[in-house]
Structure formats: structure tokens, C-alpha cells
Amino acid sequence: MAGLLENRLALITGASRGIGRAVALAYAAQGAHVILVARTTGALEEVDDEIQAAGGKATLVPLDITDGEAIDRLGATIFERWGHLDILVGNAGVLGTLTPVGHIAPKDWDEVMNINLTANWRLIRSMDPLLRRSDAGRALFVTSGAAESCKPYWGGYAASKAALNAIVTSWAHEMENTPVRVNLINPGATRTDMRAKAMPGEDPMSLPSPADLAPLFVQLALPDLKTNGEIVDFKQAD
């Protein structure tokens, strides 16, 4: 039986672990050819091994997403090989340093903004023409409730995600008269390394796993999706 994403081409950043890895496995299981982007080659190869063992297809791209020119080259390569892109998942992100706003070091500010915001803008810039060439382009970005809660000491991370929400929502509105649909997903508290770093005293087994989120990513990548310009909160089934 054909998968829900049969013959779709999906690009996923931060695909070597956590939510990105879970989405890559889910998309491949539904028939998509997944382009996996992360910095660590060995970790990408482990995901690839699991995908291939299950009969899926993947292309590995070891890449630092803060390298904007490398993202542009990736877009050109996708165009040359496939001519289009069906699904873009901007998942890669960092927590940064949890500290008073006045104490954020310039290098820490630059890192969280470059990865959480600027890299996703570069992805949009390079992949927009490819998504428009799809019959039903889909773009998803991972956000956080921190963008609205603005808790003490979370200023850098919250600012990066609030800005991401703004730029992605604006892009979604620009796409209203095209076949492309653009949305954000707020996973909430999830069993990831980032969450463990932010909440070291928390029991990780009390949280949903990245695999629990994967069906929502599949749903928002389907060709018949109508939702556009929304922040979709993950809600775990009882």
C-alpha cells in the first residue's frame, strides 16, 4: 500500500537526532525521499541506516546551516537533481544561554539568532522557488511557546522564536494564492536534549517523545492540507 507521502521530496534540518530524526523516519516510512541535513556525518549515517533497513530512501547533506552560501548551493543542487521540493522542515535549533538579558554574551546572542532565525530565512530564500514548483509545496518550522511566555532568563531564545514566527507567518500570507502552505509547529515540552538542558531536574520519561510528534508533521505535510499561516500546538492523545 502506498504511503501518505509517496514520491514526495522532503528536506529536514537538524535531522540527526531528536524531533528532526523522528520526522525523517516518519516521512521515509510514508514513502517520501528525505534529504537529511545536520552537521554530524556519523549521526546522519545512523539515521540513514535505519531508513534504508525499513526500505526507505534518503540523501545525506552534512552542512552547517549557519553557512548561508552552503544553503544556496543546496538549493541549486536540489533544482539540478529533482527540479522541485515538496516539503521543507526547518527544525534545527539551539537553546542558547539561559541568563538575564543584560548578561547575554554577544557570541551567544549571535549563535541563537543565526541558527534559530537567520538560517531559516536563508532556507526560505533558497527553497521558495523550489516549493513553488511542487504541485503542493509544504513548509513547516519548529517554534516554541517561549516566544509568547517570555519567561525570565529565556530572552535570547524567546526573541529568536518570536522573530521566526513573524517571518514565517508573513511568508505564509505571501503564499496564499499559490499551492504552497506554510505553518509552524509548537511541540511543547518534549523528550529532547534541548529540553534536558533547560530543565535538568525534570523526569524525561514524563514527556512525549519526538516520535509522538511525528504524525502531526506528517499531517501538515499532506498534499490536501488547507491550513496556512498557523501555529499548530502538539496535543498528546489521552
LOTIRO-918458 format. One line per 10 residues: number of its first residue (from 1); their letters; for each residue x, y, z of N, C-alpha, C. Coordinates in Angstrom, 2 decimals. Example, Ala and Ser with C-alpha at 12.3 -4.5 7.8 and 13.67 -1.06 7.14 Angstrom:
% LOTIRO-918458
1	AS	13.19,-5.69,7.80,12.30,-4.50,7.80,13.20,-3.30,7.80  12.85,-2.25,7.08,13.67,-1.06,7.14,12.90,0.03,7.87 .
END
This chain:
% LOTIRO-918458
1	MAGLLENRLA	0.85,-1.19,0.00,0.00,0.00,0.00,0.89,1.25,0.00  0.55,2.22,-0.81,1.34,3.44,-0.92,1.24,4.25,0.37  2.36,4.91,0.72,2.37,5.75,1.90,1.70,7.08,1.64  1.43,7.82,2.71,0.76,9.11,2.60,1.62,10.15,1.89  2.95,9.94,1.88,3.86,10.90,1.25,4.63,10.23,0.11  4.01,9.28,-0.53,4.67,8.52,-1.59,5.20,9.46,-2.68  6.50,9.30,-2.96,7.19,10.05,-4.02,7.30,11.55,-3.74  7.06,11.98,-2.51,7.30,13.38,-2.15,8.77,13.55,-1.79  9.30,14.73,-2.01,10.69,15.05,-1.69,10.70,16.02,-0.52  11.35,15.61,0.59,11.32,16.39,1.82,12.73,16.72,2.30 .
11	LITGASRGIG	12.95,17.97,2.65,14.21,18.44,3.23,13.97,18.71,4.71  14.82,18.13,5.57,14.66,18.27,7.02,15.98,18.71,7.63  15.97,19.82,8.36,17.19,20.26,9.03,17.20,19.73,10.47  18.40,19.62,11.03,18.52,19.04,12.36,18.03,17.61,12.39  18.33,16.87,11.31,17.72,15.56,11.09,18.46,14.41,11.76  19.55,14.68,12.47,20.35,13.59,13.01,19.88,13.11,14.38  19.02,13.89,15.04,18.58,13.49,16.38,17.27,14.19,16.73  16.69,13.78,17.84,15.51,14.44,18.37,14.33,14.48,17.41  13.67,15.62,17.36,12.47,15.77,16.54,12.80,15.59,15.06  13.91,16.16,14.60,14.26,16.03,13.19,14.44,14.58,12.77 .
21	RAVALAYAAQ	15.10,13.81,13.60,15.29,12.38,13.31,13.95,11.66,13.24  13.08,11.93,14.21,11.77,11.27,14.23,10.95,11.63,13.00  11.01,12.89,12.58,10.27,13.30,11.38,10.85,12.63,10.14  12.17,12.56,10.06,12.80,11.90,8.92,12.36,10.44,8.80  12.35,9.74,9.92,11.93,8.34,9.91,10.46,8.20,9.51  9.62,9.10,10.03,8.19,9.04,9.72,7.92,9.35,8.26  8.58,10.38,7.73,8.38,10.73,6.33,8.85,9.60,5.41  10.01,9.04,5.72,10.53,7.94,4.89,9.59,6.74,4.95  9.05,6.47,6.13,8.12,5.35,6.27,6.85,5.56,5.47  6.50,6.83,5.22,5.30,7.14,4.42,5.62,7.32,2.95 .
31	GAHVILVART	6.84,6.97,2.54,7.18,6.94,1.11,7.93,8.13,0.58  8.25,9.11,1.43,8.99,10.27,0.96,10.47,9.95,0.79  11.10,10.62,-0.16,12.57,10.63,-0.25,13.01,11.80,0.61  13.79,11.53,1.65,14.14,12.57,2.60,15.58,13.03,2.39  15.76,14.34,2.38,17.08,14.97,2.32,17.40,15.38,3.75  18.40,14.75,4.34,18.69,14.93,5.76,19.86,15.88,5.94  19.63,16.97,6.65,20.65,18.00,6.87,21.01,18.06,8.35  22.30,17.95,8.65,22.82,18.12,10.01,24.32,18.29,9.90  24.94,18.69,11.01,26.38,18.92,10.97,27.20,17.64,11.07  26.68,16.62,11.74,27.47,15.43,12.07,27.21,14.29,11.10 .
41	TGALEEVDDE	28.22,13.95,10.33,28.07,12.91,9.31,27.71,11.57,9.92  28.42,11.19,11.00,28.18,9.89,11.61,26.74,9.73,12.09  26.20,10.77,12.70,24.83,10.70,13.19,23.83,10.62,12.04  24.11,11.34,10.94,23.26,11.24,9.75,23.28,9.83,9.18  24.45,9.22,9.17,24.56,7.87,8.62,23.77,6.86,9.45  23.70,7.09,10.75,22.91,6.19,11.60,21.42,6.28,11.26  20.94,7.51,11.04,19.53,7.68,10.63,19.31,7.04,9.26  20.25,7.23,8.36,20.16,6.66,7.02,20.09,5.14,7.07  20.91,4.53,7.94,20.90,3.08,8.07,19.53,2.57,8.49  18.90,3.30,9.43,17.58,2.89,9.90,16.53,3.06,8.81 .
51	IQAAGGKATL	16.64,4.14,8.05,15.69,4.36,6.95,15.84,3.29,5.88  17.07,3.01,5.50,17.29,2.00,4.47,16.85,0.62,4.93  17.08,0.29,6.20,16.67,-1.02,6.72,15.17,-1.21,6.64  14.44,-0.08,6.68,12.98,-0.14,6.60,12.48,0.02,5.16  13.42,0.08,4.21,13.05,0.19,2.80,12.86,1.60,2.31  13.29,2.61,3.08,13.13,4.00,2.68,14.32,4.54,1.92  14.21,5.79,1.48,15.27,6.43,0.68,15.66,7.77,1.32  16.97,8.02,1.37,17.45,9.26,1.96,18.68,9.75,1.22  18.86,11.05,1.22,20.08,11.70,0.74,20.66,12.48,1.91  21.94,12.28,2.21,22.56,12.91,3.36,23.31,14.18,2.96 .
61	VPLDITDGEA	23.12,15.23,3.73,23.79,16.51,3.46,24.42,17.01,4.76  25.68,16.67,5.02,26.37,17.24,6.18,26.61,18.72,5.92  26.00,19.57,6.72,26.03,21.01,6.43,25.77,21.80,7.70  26.50,22.87,7.89,26.26,23.82,8.97,25.25,24.85,8.46  24.06,24.88,9.03,23.01,25.72,8.46,23.28,27.21,8.67  24.30,27.56,9.45,24.65,28.98,9.54,25.48,29.43,8.34  25.84,28.49,7.47,26.58,28.80,6.24,25.57,29.10,5.14  25.20,30.36,5.00,24.17,30.74,4.04,24.50,30.38,2.61  25.76,30.52,2.23,26.14,30.17,0.86,26.00,28.68,0.61  26.26,27.86,1.65,26.08,26.41,1.50,24.60,26.08,1.31 .
71	IDRLGATIFE	23.71,26.80,2.00,22.27,26.59,1.81,21.88,26.95,0.38  22.43,28.04,-0.14,22.14,28.41,-1.53,22.61,27.33,-2.50  23.80,26.77,-2.22,24.31,25.69,-3.09,23.42,24.46,-3.00  22.90,24.18,-1.81,22.00,23.05,-1.65,20.73,23.25,-2.48  20.19,24.46,-2.45,19.01,24.75,-3.27,19.29,24.53,-4.74  20.46,24.96,-5.19,20.82,24.78,-6.60,20.96,23.30,-6.93  21.54,22.53,-6.01,21.72,21.10,-6.24,20.38,20.38,-6.32  19.44,20.75,-5.42,18.11,20.15,-5.46,17.42,20.46,-6.79  17.57,21.69,-7.26,16.96,22.06,-8.53,17.56,21.23,-9.68  18.87,21.09,-9.68,19.53,20.34,-10.76,19.15,18.87,-10.75 .
81	RWGHLDILVG	19.00,18.29,-9.56,18.72,16.85,-9.48,17.24,16.52,-9.58  16.39,17.32,-8.92,14.96,16.99,-8.86,14.05,18.03,-9.48  14.50,19.28,-9.56,13.70,20.33,-10.19,12.64,20.95,-9.30  12.48,20.44,-8.08,11.46,20.97,-7.19,11.72,20.46,-5.77  10.94,20.96,-4.81,10.94,20.45,-3.44,9.50,20.43,-2.97  9.08,19.31,-2.37,7.70,19.20,-1.92,7.50,19.63,-0.47  8.49,19.33,0.38,8.33,19.58,1.82,9.62,20.14,2.39  9.51,21.22,3.15,10.65,21.79,3.87,10.31,21.78,5.35  11.20,21.21,6.17,11.02,21.21,7.62,12.22,21.91,8.25  12.00,23.13,8.76,13.04,23.88,9.45,13.00,23.55,10.93 .
91	NAGVLGTLTP	13.77,22.54,11.30,13.72,22.02,12.66,14.93,22.39,13.51  16.09,22.53,12.90,17.32,22.75,13.66,17.20,23.99,14.55  17.65,23.86,15.79,17.59,24.99,16.70,18.49,24.78,17.90  18.79,25.87,18.59,19.58,25.79,19.82,18.89,26.59,20.92  19.16,26.21,22.15,18.57,26.89,23.29,19.28,28.19,23.61  20.58,28.20,23.41,21.36,29.36,23.83,21.58,29.34,25.34  22.01,30.44,25.89,22.30,30.53,27.31,21.11,31.13,28.05  20.66,30.44,29.10,19.58,30.95,29.93,20.20,31.88,30.98  20.00,33.16,30.78,20.66,34.18,31.60,19.89,35.49,31.49  20.07,36.40,32.44,19.41,37.70,32.29,19.76,38.36,30.95 .
101	VGHIAPKDWD	18.83,39.08,30.40,19.02,39.69,29.09,20.30,40.53,29.05  20.54,41.28,30.11,21.72,42.13,30.14,23.02,41.37,30.25  22.96,40.08,30.50,24.16,39.25,30.64,24.43,38.37,29.43  23.56,38.42,28.42,23.78,37.58,27.24,25.05,38.03,26.52  25.98,37.11,26.36,27.22,37.42,25.65,26.94,37.60,24.17  27.60,38.55,23.52,27.37,38.76,22.09,27.50,37.48,21.26  28.47,36.63,21.57,28.64,35.40,20.78,27.46,34.45,20.98  26.89,34.43,22.19,25.73,33.58,22.44,24.48,34.12,21.75  24.34,35.46,21.75,23.23,36.08,21.02,23.32,35.76,19.53  24.51,35.92,18.98,24.70,35.66,17.55,24.39,34.21,17.21 .
111	EVMNINLTAN	24.81,33.28,18.06,24.57,31.86,17.77,23.09,31.54,17.73  22.35,31.96,18.76,20.93,31.62,18.81,20.15,32.29,17.68  20.52,33.51,17.31,19.84,34.18,16.21,20.23,33.58,14.86  21.50,33.25,14.70,21.95,32.69,13.42,21.30,31.35,13.13  21.18,30.50,14.16,20.63,29.16,13.94,19.11,29.16,13.93  18.49,29.83,14.90,17.04,29.76,15.04,16.28,30.67,14.08  16.94,31.74,13.63,16.25,32.72,12.79,16.87,32.87,11.41  18.12,33.32,11.38,18.73,33.66,10.09,18.85,32.45,9.18  19.21,31.30,9.73,19.33,30.09,8.90,18.00,29.73,8.27  16.91,29.91,9.01,15.60,29.60,8.44,15.20,30.60,7.37 .
121	WRLIRSMDPL	15.59,31.87,7.55,15.36,32.84,6.48,16.13,32.44,5.23  17.37,32.01,5.39,18.16,31.58,4.24,17.52,30.35,3.57  16.98,29.46,4.37,16.27,28.31,3.81,15.06,28.77,3.00  14.28,29.69,3.56,13.12,30.21,2.83,13.57,30.84,1.52  14.60,31.66,1.59,15.10,32.36,0.41,15.51,31.40,-0.69  16.16,30.29,-0.31,16.68,29.36,-1.31,15.64,28.35,-1.77  14.72,27.96,-0.87,13.78,26.89,-1.19,12.43,27.38,-1.70  12.13,28.66,-1.53,10.87,29.22,-2.03,10.63,28.87,-3.50  11.59,29.12,-4.41,11.32,28.80,-5.82,11.08,27.30,-6.06  11.75,26.46,-5.26,11.61,25.00,-5.43,10.25,24.53,-4.94 .
131	LRRSDAGRAL	9.78,25.09,-3.81,8.46,24.73,-3.29,7.36,25.19,-4.24  7.55,26.32,-4.89,6.56,26.81,-5.85,6.45,25.91,-7.07  7.50,25.14,-7.35,7.48,24.22,-8.48,6.81,22.89,-8.15  6.50,22.68,-6.87,5.76,21.49,-6.44,4.28,21.68,-6.70  3.56,20.58,-6.87,2.11,20.69,-7.01,1.42,21.02,-5.69  2.14,20.77,-4.58,1.58,21.06,-3.25,2.72,21.22,-2.26  3.46,22.32,-2.40,4.60,22.57,-1.52,4.15,22.79,-0.09  4.92,22.23,0.85,4.60,22.37,2.26,5.86,22.78,3.01  5.74,23.78,3.90,6.87,24.22,4.71,6.43,24.26,6.17  7.24,23.67,7.04,6.96,23.60,8.47,8.18,24.06,9.25 .
141	FVTSGAAESC	7.95,24.85,10.28,9.04,25.32,11.11,8.70,25.05,12.57  9.71,24.68,13.34,9.51,24.35,14.75,9.67,25.61,15.60  8.63,25.98,16.31,8.66,27.15,17.18,8.57,26.70,18.63  8.21,27.62,19.52,8.15,27.33,20.95,7.19,28.28,21.62  6.54,27.80,22.67,5.69,28.66,23.46,6.48,29.77,24.16  7.81,29.61,24.23,8.66,30.64,24.83,8.55,31.96,24.09  8.17,31.90,22.81,8.03,33.13,22.02,6.98,34.05,22.60  5.98,33.48,23.28,4.91,34.29,23.86,5.02,34.41,25.37  5.52,33.36,26.04,5.58,33.41,27.51,6.66,34.35,28.02  7.78,34.47,27.24,8.86,35.41,27.60,9.27,35.28,29.06 .
151	KPYWGGYAAS	9.57,34.06,29.48,9.96,33.81,30.86,11.31,34.45,31.20  11.53,34.77,32.47,12.83,35.32,32.87,13.97,34.39,32.43  15.03,34.98,31.95,16.27,34.30,31.56,16.18,33.60,30.19  15.02,33.61,29.59,14.85,32.96,28.28,14.83,33.99,27.15  15.29,35.21,27.39,15.12,36.30,26.44,15.69,36.03,25.06  16.91,35.50,24.98,17.52,35.26,23.67,16.75,34.24,22.87  16.46,33.10,23.48,15.71,32.05,22.79,14.31,32.53,22.41  13.63,33.19,23.37,12.28,33.68,23.11,12.27,34.67,21.95  13.25,35.56,21.92,13.31,36.55,20.84,13.52,35.87,19.49  14.36,34.85,19.46,14.63,34.17,18.18,13.39,33.47,17.66 .
161	KAALNAIVTS	12.62,32.87,18.56,11.42,32.15,18.13,10.28,33.11,17.79  10.18,34.23,18.51,9.17,35.22,18.17,9.43,35.81,16.79  10.70,36.07,16.50,11.05,36.59,15.18,10.80,35.54,14.10  11.09,34.28,14.41,10.81,33.20,13.46,9.31,33.15,13.16  8.49,33.23,14.19,7.04,33.23,13.98,6.62,34.34,13.04  7.21,35.52,13.23,6.83,36.68,12.41,7.20,36.48,10.95  8.43,36.04,10.69,8.88,35.93,9.30,8.17,34.79,8.59  7.94,33.67,9.30,7.26,32.53,8.68,5.79,32.87,8.40  5.14,33.54,9.33,3.74,33.91,9.11,3.60,34.89,7.96  4.51,35.84,7.87,4.49,36.77,6.73,4.66,36.02,5.42 .
171	WAHEMENTPV	5.58,35.08,5.39,5.80,34.28,4.18,4.55,33.48,3.84  3.91,32.91,4.86,2.68,32.15,4.63,1.62,33.01,3.95  1.48,34.26,4.40,0.49,35.15,3.79,0.84,35.48,2.34  2.14,35.56,2.07,2.58,35.80,0.70,2.26,34.61,-0.21  2.10,33.44,0.38,1.87,32.21,-0.38,0.38,31.86,-0.54  -0.50,32.70,-0.04,-1.92,32.35,-0.01,-2.49,32.02,-1.38  -2.01,32.64,-2.43,-2.54,32.39,-3.77,-1.68,31.43,-4.58  -0.91,30.60,-3.88,-0.08,29.58,-4.52,-0.47,28.22,-3.95  0.07,27.12,-4.50,-0.20,25.80,-3.92,0.61,25.51,-2.66  1.45,26.47,-2.23,2.32,26.25,-1.08,1.58,26.61,0.21 .
181	RVNLINPGAT	1.74,25.76,1.23,1.17,26.02,2.56,2.30,26.03,3.58  2.29,27.05,4.43,3.39,27.29,5.37,2.83,27.38,6.78  3.38,26.61,7.71,2.90,26.62,9.08,4.04,26.43,10.07  3.75,26.68,11.33,4.68,26.44,12.42,4.10,25.39,13.36  4.97,24.61,13.96,4.55,23.62,14.95,5.20,23.96,16.29  4.39,24.03,17.33,4.88,24.19,18.69,4.80,22.83,19.37  5.95,22.15,19.56,5.91,20.80,20.12,5.55,20.77,21.60  5.73,21.90,22.32,5.58,21.86,23.76,6.74,21.11,24.40  6.59,20.75,25.65,7.65,20.01,26.36,7.81,18.63,25.73  9.00,18.35,25.23,9.27,17.10,24.52,10.58,16.51,25.01 .
191	RTDMRAKAMP	10.70,15.22,24.96,11.87,14.49,25.46,13.06,14.64,24.50  13.73,15.78,24.57,14.87,16.06,23.70,16.06,16.50,24.54  17.23,16.53,23.92,18.43,17.01,24.61,18.28,18.47,25.01  17.64,19.27,24.15,17.45,20.68,24.47,16.60,20.84,25.72  15.53,20.08,25.81,14.66,20.16,26.98,15.42,19.73,28.24  16.23,18.68,28.13,17.01,18.22,29.27,17.99,19.28,29.75  18.55,20.02,28.80,19.48,21.11,29.16,18.74,22.23,29.87  17.53,22.54,29.41,16.76,23.63,30.00,16.16,23.25,31.35  15.76,22.00,31.49,15.08,21.53,32.70,15.78,20.29,33.25  16.97,20.43,33.81,17.77,19.27,34.20,17.15,18.41,35.30 .
201	GEDPMSLPSP	16.25,18.96,36.11,15.65,18.19,37.18,14.38,17.46,36.78  13.97,17.59,35.54,12.71,17.02,35.07,12.88,15.56,34.68  11.87,14.76,34.94,11.89,13.35,34.52,11.56,13.29,33.04  12.52,12.95,32.16,12.24,12.95,30.72,11.17,11.96,30.31  11.02,10.89,31.09,10.03,9.88,30.73,8.60,10.35,30.98  8.46,11.51,31.61,7.12,12.08,31.82,6.66,12.89,30.61  7.56,13.04,29.62,7.27,13.88,28.47,7.01,13.06,27.22  6.26,13.61,26.26,6.11,12.93,24.96,7.47,12.79,24.29  7.64,11.74,23.53,8.87,11.54,22.78,8.78,12.22,21.42  9.92,12.46,20.76,9.85,13.02,19.40,8.99,12.18,18.46 .
211	ADLAPLFVQL	9.01,10.87,18.63,8.20,10.00,17.77,6.71,10.27,17.95  6.31,10.70,19.14,4.90,11.03,19.38,4.46,12.22,18.53  5.40,13.12,18.24,5.08,14.32,17.46,5.02,14.04,15.96  5.70,12.99,15.50,5.88,12.77,14.07,4.57,12.72,13.27  3.50,12.09,13.79,2.26,12.08,12.99,1.73,13.48,12.67  1.94,14.45,13.57,1.49,15.82,13.28,2.28,16.41,12.13  3.58,16.14,12.09,4.40,16.61,10.98,3.96,15.98,9.66  3.57,14.72,9.71,3.06,14.06,8.51,1.76,14.72,8.07  0.86,14.94,9.01,-0.44,15.55,8.69,-0.28,16.90,8.02  0.65,17.71,8.53,0.83,19.07,7.99,1.67,19.10,6.72 .
221	ALPDLKTNGE	2.11,17.94,6.26,2.85,17.85,5.00,2.02,17.24,3.88  0.79,16.84,4.18,-0.03,16.16,3.17,-0.43,17.10,2.04  -0.53,16.58,0.83,-0.89,17.43,-0.32,-2.27,18.07,-0.23  -3.18,17.47,0.54,-4.53,18.03,0.62,-4.70,19.01,1.78  -3.61,19.38,2.43,-3.67,20.32,3.56,-4.22,21.67,3.14  -5.09,22.24,3.95,-5.62,23.58,3.69,-5.05,24.62,4.66  -4.62,24.19,5.85,-4.12,25.10,6.88,-2.92,25.90,6.38  -2.92,27.20,6.66,-1.81,28.06,6.21,-1.63,29.21,7.20  -0.36,29.49,7.54,-0.06,30.62,8.40,-0.45,30.43,9.85  -0.51,29.18,10.31,-0.93,28.88,11.67,0.22,28.38,12.53 .
231	IVDFKQAD	0.12,28.62,13.84,0.99,27.96,14.80,0.18,26.82,15.39  0.58,25.59,15.08,-0.18,24.41,15.48,0.48,23.79,16.71  -0.26,23.73,17.79,0.26,23.15,19.03,0.08,21.64,19.02  1.13,20.94,19.43,1.01,19.49,19.58,0.21,19.18,20.83  -0.75,18.30,20.69,-1.55,17.84,21.82,-1.48,16.32,21.87  -0.95,15.80,22.95,-0.81,14.35,23.07,-2.16,13.71,23.31  -2.40,12.60,22.60,-3.65,11.89,22.78,-3.68,11.24,24.17  -4.87,11.20,24.76,-5.02,10.57,26.09,-4.84,9.05,25.98 .
END
